[in-house]
Amino acid sequence: MPQDTDQILDTAAAWRAEGKRVALATVVATWGSSPRQVGSQLVVDADGRMEGSVSGGCIEGAVVREAMEVMQGGPPRTLEFGVSNERAWEVGLACGGTVKVFVEAVA
């Protein structure tokens, strides 16, 4: 089961109530070995605060960069991270699987 989705959504709502821009990233598909299952979420605010996880740390940096763009008015997007075995350690996704993450602004 994914980490506590209610807690992550509560955090997103609290940050929005503070007047912060907020984005939510959700694992929507996986293939092969993946550190997080479908439904896992990461919430990010414009100050860089984060709660939750979509990968156990290996792709969070890239997801946060995309979340910042979405918070600035960019369109929602689906990101795909997949690595061949020879590139696995280079990019940090050592599991060798594929993860799709949907990133959207929280209104």
DORORO-334769 format. One record per residue: residue in one letter; residue number from 1; x, y, z of N, C-alpha, C, CB in turn. Coordinates in steps of 0.001 Angstrom, whole numbers, plus 500000, padded with zeros to 6 digits. Glycine has a CB too. Example, Ala and Ser with C-alpha at 12.3 -4.5 7.8 and 13.67 -1.06 7.14 Angstrom:
BEGIN
rec code = A	pos = 1	n_east = 513190	n_north = 494310	n_up = 507800	ca_east = 512300	ca_north = 495500	ca_up = 507800	c_east = 513200	c_north = 496700	c_up = 507800	cb_east = 511308	cb_north = 495527	cb_up = 509046
rec code = S	pos = 2	n_east = 512850	n_north = 497750	n_up = 507080	ca_east = 513670	ca_north = 498940	ca_up = 507140	c_east = 512900	c_north = 500030	c_up = 507870	cb_east = 514084	cb_north = 499402	cb_up = 505725
# end
This chain:
BEGIN
rec code = M	pos = 1	n_east = 500841	n_north = 498812	n_up = 500000	ca_east = 500000	ca_north = 500000	ca_up = 500000	c_east = 500886	c_north = 501251	c_up = 500000	cb_east = 499043	cb_north = 499999	cb_up = 501227
rec code = P	pos = 2	n_east = 500516	n_north = 502289	n_up = 499222	ca_east = 501320	ca_north = 503511	ca_up = 499205	c_east = 501361	c_north = 504162	c_up = 500579	cb_east = 500770	cb_north = 504498	cb_up = 498177
rec code = Q	pos = 3	n_east = 502348	n_north = 505070	n_up = 500742	ca_east = 502401	ca_north = 505790	ca_up = 502000	c_east = 501066	c_north = 506491	c_up = 502219	cb_east = 503573	cb_north = 506805	cb_up = 502015
rec code = D	pos = 4	n_east = 500840	n_north = 507044	n_up = 503376	ca_east = 499553	ca_north = 507607	ca_up = 503758	c_east = 499129	c_north = 508751	c_up = 502846	cb_east = 499604	cb_north = 508087	cb_up = 505188
rec code = T	pos = 5	n_east = 498286	n_north = 508435	n_up = 501865	ca_east = 497818	ca_north = 509416	ca_up = 500899	c_east = 497051	c_north = 510533	c_up = 501583	cb_east = 496947	cb_north = 508750	cb_up = 499847
rec code = D	pos = 6	n_east = 496224	n_north = 510200	n_up = 502569	ca_east = 495454	ca_north = 511231	ca_up = 503271	c_east = 496376	c_north = 512258	c_up = 503912	cb_east = 494553	cb_north = 510597	cb_up = 504339
rec code = Q	pos = 7	n_east = 497466	n_north = 511791	n_up = 504524	ca_east = 498410	ca_north = 512706	ca_up = 505171	c_east = 499059	c_north = 513627	c_up = 504138	cb_east = 499492	cb_north = 511915	cb_up = 505937
rec code = I	pos = 8	n_east = 499432	n_north = 513088	n_up = 502992	ca_east = 500062	ca_north = 513894	ca_up = 501954	c_east = 499077	c_north = 514921	c_up = 501402	cb_east = 500590	cb_north = 513000	cb_up = 500824
rec code = L	pos = 9	n_east = 497832	n_north = 514508	n_up = 501179	ca_east = 496817	ca_north = 515448	ca_up = 500695	c_east = 496500	c_north = 516505	c_up = 501747	cb_east = 495538	cb_north = 514698	cb_up = 500304
rec code = D	pos = 10	n_east = 496497	n_north = 516110	n_up = 503035	ca_east = 496297	ca_north = 517089	ca_up = 504116	c_east = 497423	c_north = 518118	c_up = 504124	cb_east = 496218	cb_north = 516379	cb_up = 505488
rec code = T	pos = 11	n_east = 498645	n_north = 517657	n_up = 503906	ca_east = 499786	ca_north = 518569	ca_up = 503846	c_east = 499634	c_north = 519530	c_up = 502670	cb_east = 501109	cb_north = 517780	cb_up = 503728
rec code = A	pos = 12	n_east = 499246	n_north = 519008	n_up = 501510	ca_east = 499036	ca_north = 519859	ca_up = 500336	c_east = 497986	c_north = 520929	c_up = 500637	cb_east = 498603	cb_north = 519009	cb_up = 499117
rec code = A	pos = 13	n_east = 496890	n_north = 520528	n_up = 501274	ca_east = 495825	ca_north = 521479	ca_up = 501601	c_east = 496310	c_north = 522523	c_up = 502606	cb_east = 494599	cb_north = 520738	cb_up = 502161
rec code = A	pos = 14	n_east = 497087	n_north = 522103	n_up = 503584	ca_east = 497611	ca_north = 523040	ca_up = 504588	c_east = 498558	c_north = 524049	c_up = 503947	cb_east = 498336	cb_north = 522276	cb_up = 505714
rec code = W	pos = 15	n_east = 499418	n_north = 523595	n_up = 503069	ca_east = 500349	ca_north = 524504	ca_up = 502393	c_east = 499589	c_north = 525479	c_up = 501501	cb_east = 501377	cb_north = 523709	cb_up = 501559
rec code = R	pos = 16	n_east = 498540	n_north = 525005	n_up = 500818	ca_east = 497708	ca_north = 525896	ca_up = 500001	c_east = 497028	c_north = 526934	c_up = 500895	cb_east = 496645	cb_north = 525085	cb_up = 499205
rec code = A	pos = 17	n_east = 496553	n_north = 526502	n_up = 502069	ca_east = 495895	ca_north = 527418	ca_up = 503004	c_east = 496853	c_north = 528500	c_up = 503494	cb_east = 495331	cb_north = 526643	cb_up = 504196
rec code = E	pos = 18	n_east = 498144	n_north = 528203	n_up = 503501	ca_east = 499175	ca_north = 529183	ca_up = 503868	c_east = 499460	c_north = 530142	c_up = 502708	cb_east = 500475	cb_north = 528463	cb_up = 504290
rec code = G	pos = 19	n_east = 498823	n_north = 529909	n_up = 501576	ca_east = 499041	ca_north = 530759	ca_up = 500412	c_east = 500189	c_north = 530308	c_up = 499525	cb_east = 499289	cb_north = 532151	cb_up = 500857
rec code = K	pos = 20	n_east = 500710	n_north = 529126	n_up = 499765	ca_east = 501837	ca_north = 528605	ca_up = 498975	c_east = 501343	c_north = 527980	c_up = 497678	cb_east = 502640	cb_north = 527568	cb_up = 499788
rec code = R	pos = 21	n_east = 502184	n_north = 528040	n_up = 496650	ca_east = 501949	ca_north = 527252	ca_up = 495450	c_east = 502373	c_north = 525823	c_up = 495766	cb_east = 502732	cb_north = 527829	cb_up = 494207
rec code = V	pos = 22	n_east = 501606	n_north = 524868	n_up = 495268	ca_east = 501829	ca_north = 523462	ca_up = 495612	c_east = 501652	c_north = 522599	c_up = 494367	cb_east = 500858	cb_north = 523004	cb_up = 496737
rec code = A	pos = 23	n_east = 502475	n_north = 521559	n_up = 494267	ca_east = 502320	ca_north = 520561	ca_up = 493205	c_east = 502297	c_north = 519174	c_up = 493838	cb_east = 503471	cb_north = 520673	cb_up = 492147
rec code = L	pos = 24	n_east = 501595	n_north = 518287	n_up = 493181	ca_east = 501473	ca_north = 516913	ca_up = 493644	c_east = 501978	c_north = 515990	c_up = 492549	cb_east = 500005	cb_north = 516574	cb_up = 494028
rec code = A	pos = 25	n_east = 502870	n_north = 515081	n_up = 492916	ca_east = 503387	ca_north = 514073	ca_up = 491991	c_east = 502869	c_north = 512709	c_up = 492450	cb_east = 504965	cb_north = 514096	cb_up = 491933
rec code = T	pos = 26	n_east = 502356	n_north = 511929	n_up = 491502	ca_east = 501772	ca_north = 510629	ca_up = 491828	c_east = 502331	c_north = 509569	c_up = 490889	cb_east = 500226	cb_north = 510676	cb_up = 491736
rec code = V	pos = 27	n_east = 502794	n_north = 508457	n_up = 491440	ca_east = 503223	ca_north = 507321	ca_up = 490621	c_east = 501965	c_north = 506736	c_up = 489982	cb_east = 504002	cb_north = 506233	cb_up = 491481
rec code = V	pos = 28	n_east = 501932	n_north = 506740	n_up = 488638	ca_east = 500756	ca_north = 506239	ca_up = 487929	c_east = 500994	c_north = 504895	c_up = 487247	cb_east = 500317	cb_north = 507247	cb_up = 486904
rec code = A	pos = 29	n_east = 502251	n_north = 504504	n_up = 487082	ca_east = 502560	ca_north = 503205	ca_up = 486472	c_east = 503994	c_north = 502819	c_up = 486812	cb_east = 502355	cb_north = 503247	cb_up = 484925
rec code = T	pos = 30	n_east = 504216	n_north = 501518	n_up = 486905	ca_east = 505567	ca_north = 500993	ca_up = 487102	c_east = 505722	c_north = 499751	c_up = 486236	cb_east = 505842	cb_north = 500666	cb_up = 488614
rec code = W	pos = 31	n_east = 506967	n_north = 499442	n_up = 485918	ca_east = 507281	ca_north = 498212	ca_up = 485211	c_east = 508589	c_north = 497704	c_up = 485780	cb_east = 507370	cb_north = 498432	cb_up = 483658
rec code = G	pos = 32	n_east = 508671	n_north = 496416	n_up = 486009	ca_east = 509888	ca_north = 495846	ca_up = 486573	c_east = 510032	c_north = 496230	c_up = 488035	cb_east = 511114	cb_north = 496303	cb_up = 485783
rec code = S	pos = 33	n_east = 511233	n_north = 496335	n_up = 488464	ca_east = 511514	ca_north = 496680	ca_up = 489848	c_east = 511308	c_north = 498179	c_up = 490051	cb_east = 512952	cb_north = 496265	cb_up = 490237
rec code = S	pos = 34	n_east = 510575	n_north = 498535	n_up = 491093	ca_east = 510312	ca_north = 499942	ca_up = 491389	c_east = 510320	c_north = 500137	c_up = 492900	cb_east = 508953	cb_north = 500404	cb_up = 490777
rec code = P	pos = 35	n_east = 510971	n_north = 501211	n_up = 493377	ca_east = 511032	ca_north = 501438	ca_up = 494818	c_east = 509702	c_north = 501866	c_up = 495431	cb_east = 512065	cb_north = 502474	cb_up = 495114
rec code = R	pos = 36	n_east = 508782	n_north = 502401	n_up = 494644	ca_east = 507466	ca_north = 502828	ca_up = 495132	c_east = 506393	c_north = 502271	c_up = 494219	cb_east = 507368	cb_north = 504377	cb_up = 495207
rec code = Q	pos = 37	n_east = 505251	n_north = 501966	n_up = 494791	ca_east = 504167	ca_north = 501388	ca_up = 494009	c_east = 503231	c_north = 502462	c_up = 493466	cb_east = 503386	cb_north = 500394	cb_up = 494851
rec code = V	pos = 38	n_east = 502380	n_north = 502073	n_up = 492533	ca_east = 501378	ca_north = 502963	ca_up = 491962	c_east = 500552	c_north = 503562	c_up = 493097	cb_east = 500467	cb_north = 502206	cb_up = 490945
rec code = G	pos = 39	n_east = 500326	n_north = 504869	n_up = 493009	ca_east = 499573	ca_north = 505583	ca_up = 494033	c_east = 500454	c_north = 506340	c_up = 495013	cb_east = 498713	cb_north = 504622	cb_up = 494784
rec code = S	pos = 40	n_east = 501740	n_north = 506025	n_up = 495050	ca_east = 502653	ca_north = 506750	ca_up = 495937	c_east = 502729	c_north = 508202	c_up = 495499	cb_east = 504066	cb_north = 506104	cb_up = 495937
rec code = Q	pos = 41	n_east = 502838	n_north = 509116	n_up = 496483	ca_east = 502788	ca_north = 510537	ca_up = 496161	c_east = 503881	c_north = 511335	c_up = 496846	cb_east = 501451	cb_north = 511098	cb_up = 496536
rec code = L	pos = 42	n_east = 504189	n_north = 512472	n_up = 496220	ca_east = 505119	ca_north = 513458	ca_up = 496742	c_east = 504456	c_north = 514813	c_up = 496564	cb_east = 506521	cb_north = 513391	cb_up = 496020
rec code = V	pos = 43	n_east = 504379	n_north = 515592	n_up = 497645	ca_east = 503864	ca_north = 516954	ca_up = 497554	c_east = 505034	c_north = 517908	c_up = 497740	cb_east = 502741	cb_north = 517219	cb_up = 498617
rec code = V	pos = 44	n_east = 505041	n_north = 518981	n_up = 496942	ca_east = 506128	ca_north = 519958	ca_up = 496942	c_east = 505511	c_north = 521346	c_up = 496986	cb_east = 507055	cb_north = 519791	cb_up = 495688
rec code = D	pos = 45	n_east = 506119	n_north = 522269	n_up = 497760	ca_east = 505666	ca_north = 523652	ca_up = 497673	c_east = 506737	c_north = 524501	c_up = 497008	cb_east = 505323	cb_north = 524209	cb_up = 499072
rec code = A	pos = 46	n_east = 506394	n_north = 525757	n_up = 496730	ca_east = 507294	ca_north = 526636	ca_up = 495985	c_east = 508575	c_north = 526952	c_up = 496744	cb_east = 506586	cb_north = 527920	cb_up = 495642
rec code = D	pos = 47	n_east = 508589	n_north = 526715	n_up = 498064	ca_east = 509800	ca_north = 526923	ca_up = 498868	c_east = 510699	c_north = 525690	c_up = 498879	cb_east = 509423	cb_north = 527294	cb_up = 500296
rec code = G	pos = 48	n_east = 510245	n_north = 524608	n_up = 498223	ca_east = 511039	ca_north = 523392	ca_up = 498174	c_east = 510748	c_north = 522405	c_up = 499293	cb_east = 512468	cb_north = 523743	cb_up = 498203
rec code = R	pos = 49	n_east = 509752	n_north = 522703	n_up = 500139	ca_east = 509375	ca_north = 521711	ca_up = 501153	c_east = 508757	c_north = 520510	c_up = 500437	cb_east = 508370	cb_north = 522318	cb_up = 502209
rec code = M	pos = 50	n_east = 509015	n_north = 519321	n_up = 500973	ca_east = 508505	ca_north = 518095	ca_up = 500360	c_east = 508011	c_north = 517156	c_up = 501442	cb_east = 509590	cb_north = 517410	cb_up = 499500
rec code = E	pos = 51	n_east = 507019	n_north = 516376	n_up = 501076	ca_east = 506570	ca_north = 515284	ca_up = 501934	c_east = 506137	c_north = 514145	c_up = 501037	cb_east = 505409	cb_north = 515731	cb_up = 502884
rec code = G	pos = 52	n_east = 506474	n_north = 512928	n_up = 501440	ca_east = 506154	ca_north = 511755	ca_up = 500654	c_east = 507325	c_north = 511367	c_up = 499767	cb_east = 504911	cb_north = 512001	cb_up = 499815
rec code = S	pos = 53	n_east = 507073	n_north = 510427	n_up = 498848	ca_east = 508129	ca_north = 509942	ca_up = 497974	c_east = 507519	c_north = 509234	c_up = 496770	cb_east = 509081	cb_north = 508998	cb_up = 498736
rec code = V	pos = 54	n_east = 508159	n_north = 509409	n_up = 495624	ca_east = 507757	ca_north = 508679	ca_up = 494424	c_east = 508822	c_north = 507690	c_up = 493980	cb_east = 507456	cb_north = 509649	cb_up = 493297
rec code = S	pos = 55	n_east = 509966	n_north = 507667	n_up = 494700	ca_east = 511014	ca_north = 506750	ca_up = 494259	c_east = 511988	c_north = 506322	c_up = 495342	cb_east = 511772	cb_north = 507372	cb_up = 493164
rec code = G	pos = 56	n_east = 511810	n_north = 506748	n_up = 496529	ca_east = 512809	ca_north = 506438	ca_up = 497543	c_east = 514041	c_north = 507314	c_up = 497413	cb_east = 513204	cb_north = 504985	cb_up = 497458
rec code = G	pos = 57	n_east = 513944	n_north = 508391	n_up = 496640	ca_east = 515026	ca_north = 509353	ca_up = 496538	c_east = 515753	c_north = 509399	c_up = 495211	cb_east = 515988	cb_north = 509080	cb_up = 497576
rec code = C	pos = 58	n_east = 515659	n_north = 508357	n_up = 494393	ca_east = 516497	ca_north = 508319	ca_up = 493200	c_east = 516042	c_north = 509237	c_up = 492075	cb_east = 516556	cb_north = 506934	cb_up = 492693
rec code = I	pos = 59	n_east = 514761	n_north = 509610	n_up = 492001	ca_east = 514321	ca_north = 510527	ca_up = 490941	c_east = 513664	c_north = 511786	c_up = 491505	cb_east = 513347	cb_north = 509816	cb_up = 490007
rec code = E	pos = 60	n_east = 513626	n_north = 511919	n_up = 492813	ca_east = 512928	ca_north = 513046	ca_up = 493421	c_east = 513428	c_north = 514402	c_up = 492901	cb_east = 513083	cb_north = 512989	cb_up = 494927
rec code = G	pos = 61	n_east = 514726	n_north = 514563	n_up = 492715	ca_east = 515267	ca_north = 515833	ca_up = 492239	c_east = 514664	c_north = 516249	c_up = 490908	cb_east = 516771	cb_north = 515744	cb_up = 492111
rec code = A	pos = 62	n_east = 514581	n_north = 515316	n_up = 489978	ca_east = 513998	ca_north = 515611	ca_up = 488666	c_east = 512509	c_north = 515906	c_up = 488786	cb_east = 514226	cb_north = 514440	cb_up = 487701
rec code = V	pos = 63	n_east = 511818	n_north = 515171	n_up = 489643	ca_east = 510383	ca_north = 515391	ca_up = 489835	c_east = 510144	c_north = 516767	c_up = 490451	cb_east = 509771	cb_north = 514284	cb_up = 490732
rec code = V	pos = 64	n_east = 510959	n_north = 517160	n_up = 491412	ca_east = 510814	ca_north = 518478	ca_up = 492045	c_east = 511044	c_north = 519589	c_up = 491022	cb_east = 511802	cb_north = 518627	cb_up = 493228
rec code = R	pos = 65	n_east = 512036	n_north = 519441	n_up = 490160	ca_east = 512266	ca_north = 520454	ca_up = 489110	c_east = 511027	c_north = 520612	c_up = 488226	cb_east = 513492	cb_north = 520068	cb_up = 488239
rec code = E	pos = 66	n_east = 510436	n_north = 519505	n_up = 487833	ca_east = 509224	ca_north = 519554	ca_up = 487006	c_east = 508060	c_north = 520154	c_up = 487794	cb_east = 508854	cb_north = 518142	cb_up = 486500
rec code = A	pos = 67	n_east = 507960	n_north = 519815	n_up = 489080	ca_east = 506897	ca_north = 520365	ca_up = 489929	c_east = 507010	c_north = 521882	c_up = 490022	cb_east = 506953	cb_north = 519742	cb_up = 491337
rec code = M	pos = 68	n_east = 508229	n_north = 522391	n_up = 490107	ca_east = 508437	ca_north = 523843	ca_up = 490171	c_east = 507926	c_north = 524507	c_up = 488892	cb_east = 509938	cb_north = 524172	cb_up = 490387
rec code = E	pos = 69	n_east = 508162	n_north = 523885	n_up = 487747	ca_east = 507666	ca_north = 524429	ca_up = 486481	c_east = 506145	c_north = 524420	c_up = 486437	cb_east = 508227	cb_north = 523632	cb_up = 485301
rec code = V	pos = 70	n_east = 505545	n_north = 523346	n_up = 486915	ca_east = 504084	ca_north = 523251	ca_up = 486942	c_east = 503509	c_north = 524327	c_up = 487870	cb_east = 503634	cb_north = 521833	cb_up = 487403
rec code = M	pos = 71	n_east = 504143	n_north = 524557	n_up = 489013	ca_east = 503666	ca_north = 525588	ca_up = 489942	c_east = 503771	c_north = 526986	c_up = 489332	cb_east = 504462	cb_north = 525531	cb_up = 491251
rec code = Q	pos = 72	n_east = 504687	n_north = 527173	n_up = 488389	ca_east = 504865	ca_north = 528464	ca_up = 487738	c_east = 503890	c_north = 528650	c_up = 486573	cb_east = 506298	cb_north = 528606	cb_up = 487246
rec code = G	pos = 73	n_east = 502971	n_north = 527707	n_up = 486409	ca_east = 501967	ca_north = 527829	ca_up = 485358	c_east = 502128	c_north = 526869	c_up = 484198	cb_east = 501979	cb_north = 529195	cb_up = 484838
rec code = G	pos = 74	n_east = 503144	n_north = 526034	n_up = 484268	ca_east = 503320	ca_north = 525032	ca_up = 483218	c_east = 502207	c_north = 524003	c_up = 483261	cb_east = 504676	cb_north = 524343	cb_up = 483353
rec code = P	pos = 75	n_east = 502000	n_north = 523294	n_up = 482167	ca_east = 500937	ca_north = 522288	ca_up = 482129	c_east = 501287	c_north = 521072	c_up = 482990	cb_east = 500676	cb_north = 521850	cb_up = 480684
rec code = P	pos = 76	n_east = 500254	n_north = 520353	n_up = 483454	ca_east = 500524	ca_north = 519079	ca_up = 484128	c_east = 501249	c_north = 518166	c_up = 483155	cb_east = 499205	cb_north = 518410	cb_up = 484641
rec code = R	pos = 77	n_east = 502008	n_north = 517221	n_up = 483681	ca_east = 502792	ca_north = 516364	ca_up = 482797	c_east = 503011	c_north = 514988	c_up = 483407	cb_east = 504132	cb_north = 517014	cb_up = 482485
rec code = T	pos = 78	n_east = 503216	n_north = 514029	n_up = 482518	ca_east = 503584	ca_north = 512686	ca_up = 482937	c_east = 505054	c_north = 512487	c_up = 482597	cb_east = 502683	cb_north = 511599	cb_up = 482251
rec code = L	pos = 79	n_east = 505816	n_north = 512137	n_up = 483607	ca_east = 507255	ca_north = 511910	ca_up = 483459	c_east = 507495	c_north = 510410	c_up = 483446	cb_east = 508070	cb_north = 512602	cb_up = 484608
rec code = E	pos = 80	n_east = 508440	n_north = 509976	n_up = 482644	ca_east = 508794	ca_north = 508557	ca_up = 482625	c_east = 510283	c_north = 508420	c_up = 482889	cb_east = 508410	cb_north = 507897	cb_up = 481269
rec code = F	pos = 81	n_east = 510586	n_north = 507607	n_up = 483870	ca_east = 511969	ca_north = 507328	ca_up = 484229	c_east = 512200	c_north = 505845	c_up = 484056	cb_east = 512291	cb_north = 507783	cb_up = 485684
rec code = G	pos = 82	n_east = 513124	n_north = 505497	n_up = 483184	ca_east = 513470	ca_north = 504111	ca_up = 482970	c_east = 514933	c_north = 504033	c_up = 482618	cb_east = 512601	cb_north = 503477	cb_up = 481871
rec code = V	pos = 83	n_east = 515589	n_north = 502996	n_up = 483060	ca_east = 517016	ca_north = 502920	ca_up = 482831	c_east = 517413	c_north = 501524	c_up = 482420	cb_east = 517780	cb_north = 503344	cb_up = 484067
rec code = S	pos = 84	n_east = 518311	n_north = 501486	n_up = 481476	ca_east = 518909	ca_north = 500194	ca_up = 481130	c_east = 519881	c_north = 499822	c_up = 482242	cb_east = 519636	cb_north = 500246	cb_up = 479731
rec code = N	pos = 85	n_east = 520220	n_north = 498579	n_up = 482347	ca_east = 521098	ca_north = 498129	ca_up = 483426	c_east = 522429	c_north = 498865	c_up = 483447	cb_east = 521345	cb_north = 496648	cb_up = 483301
rec code = E	pos = 86	n_east = 523002	n_north = 499153	n_up = 482275	ca_east = 524308	ca_north = 499818	ca_up = 482262	c_east = 524235	c_north = 501274	c_up = 482715	cb_east = 524902	cb_north = 499752	cb_up = 480874
rec code = R	pos = 87	n_east = 523059	n_north = 501908	n_up = 482624	ca_east = 522917	ca_north = 503302	ca_up = 483059	c_east = 522322	c_north = 503408	c_up = 484450	cb_east = 522056	cb_north = 504073	cb_up = 482081
rec code = A	pos = 88	n_east = 521912	n_north = 502330	n_up = 485043	ca_east = 521169	ca_north = 502356	ca_up = 486302	c_east = 521881	c_north = 503151	c_up = 487391	cb_east = 520929	cb_north = 500947	cb_up = 486783
rec code = W	pos = 89	n_east = 523140	n_north = 502874	n_up = 487617	ca_east = 523847	ca_north = 503563	ca_up = 488704	c_east = 524128	c_north = 505009	c_up = 488353	cb_east = 525155	cb_north = 502850	cb_up = 489028
rec code = E	pos = 90	n_east = 524346	n_north = 505308	n_up = 487067	ca_east = 524657	ca_north = 506671	ca_up = 486628	c_east = 523550	c_north = 507662	c_up = 486990	cb_east = 524890	cb_north = 506693	cb_up = 485124
rec code = V	pos = 91	n_east = 522287	n_north = 507295	n_up = 486778	ca_east = 521186	ca_north = 508216	ca_up = 487033	c_east = 520517	c_north = 507995	c_up = 488377	cb_east = 520167	cb_north = 508096	cb_up = 485950
rec code = G	pos = 92	n_east = 520905	n_north = 506984	n_up = 489086	ca_east = 520375	ca_north = 506779	ca_up = 490423	c_east = 519177	c_north = 505857	c_up = 490518	cb_east = 520015	cb_north = 508065	cb_up = 490991
rec code = L	pos = 93	n_east = 518676	n_north = 505333	n_up = 489413	ca_east = 517549	ca_north = 504406	ca_up = 489470	c_east = 518109	c_north = 502999	c_up = 489358	cb_east = 516500	cb_north = 504694	cb_up = 488337
rec code = A	pos = 94	n_east = 518734	n_north = 502556	n_up = 490426	ca_east = 519466	ca_north = 501299	ca_up = 490419	c_east = 518568	c_north = 500082	c_up = 490271	cb_east = 520265	cb_north = 501175	cb_up = 491672
rec code = C	pos = 95	n_east = 517271	n_north = 500266	n_up = 490438	ca_east = 516369	ca_north = 499117	ca_up = 490339	c_east = 516219	c_north = 498620	c_up = 488908	cb_east = 515008	cb_north = 499476	cb_up = 490895
rec code = G	pos = 96	n_east = 516507	n_north = 499460	n_up = 487911	ca_east = 516441	ca_north = 499039	ca_up = 486528	c_east = 515044	c_north = 498993	c_up = 485954	cb_east = 517054	cb_north = 497722	cb_up = 486395
rec code = G	pos = 97	n_east = 514030	n_north = 499395	n_up = 486707	ca_east = 512655	ca_north = 499380	ca_up = 486221	c_east = 512269	c_north = 500691	c_up = 485571	cb_east = 511705	cb_north = 499075	cb_up = 487351
rec code = T	pos = 98	n_east = 510966	n_north = 500858	n_up = 485346	ca_east = 510414	ca_north = 502075	ca_up = 484779	c_east = 509329	c_north = 502592	c_up = 485707	cb_east = 509858	cb_north = 501830	cb_up = 483351
rec code = V	pos = 99	n_east = 509321	n_north = 503906	n_up = 485894	ca_east = 508338	ca_north = 504551	ca_up = 486749	c_east = 507728	c_north = 505712	c_up = 485971	cb_east = 508981	cb_north = 505039	cb_up = 488091
rec code = K	pos = 100	n_east = 506404	n_north = 505825	n_up = 485955	ca_east = 505723	ca_north = 506970	ca_up = 485371	c_east = 505108	c_north = 507771	c_up = 486515	cb_east = 504632	cb_north = 506525	cb_up = 484328
rec code = V	pos = 101	n_east = 505349	n_north = 509092	n_up = 486480	ca_east = 504889	ca_north = 509979	ca_up = 487545	c_east = 504112	c_north = 511128	c_up = 486921	cb_east = 506084	cb_north = 510511	cb_up = 488394
rec code = F	pos = 102	n_east = 502887	n_north = 511342	n_up = 487392	ca_east = 502080	ca_north = 512468	ca_up = 486940	c_east = 502268	c_north = 513631	c_up = 487904	cb_east = 500580	cb_north = 512074	cb_up = 486832
rec code = V	pos = 103	n_east = 502583	n_north = 514810	n_up = 487359	ca_east = 502827	ca_north = 515996	ca_up = 488172	c_east = 501791	c_north = 517056	c_up = 487821	cb_east = 504271	cb_north = 516538	cb_up = 487957
rec code = E	pos = 104	n_east = 501106	n_north = 517582	n_up = 488845	ca_east = 500053	ca_north = 518576	ca_up = 488635	c_east = 500092	c_north = 519621	c_up = 489735	cb_east = 498669	cb_north = 517906	cb_up = 488585
rec code = A	pos = 105	n_east = 499642	n_north = 520825	n_up = 489409	ca_east = 499515	ca_north = 521880	ca_up = 490410	c_east = 498262	c_north = 521593	c_up = 491242	cb_east = 499441	cb_north = 523303	cb_up = 489738
rec code = V	pos = 106	n_east = 498314	n_north = 521979	n_up = 492505	ca_east = 497151	ca_north = 521846	ca_up = 493390	c_east = 496498	c_north = 523214	c_up = 493460	cb_east = 497554	cb_north = 521319	cb_up = 494833
rec code = A	pos = 107	n_east = 495231	n_north = 523278	n_up = 493064	ca_east = 494519	ca_north = 524570	ca_up = 493051	c_east = 493790	c_north = 524792	c_up = 494367	cb_east = 493516	cb_north = 524632	cb_up = 491875
# end
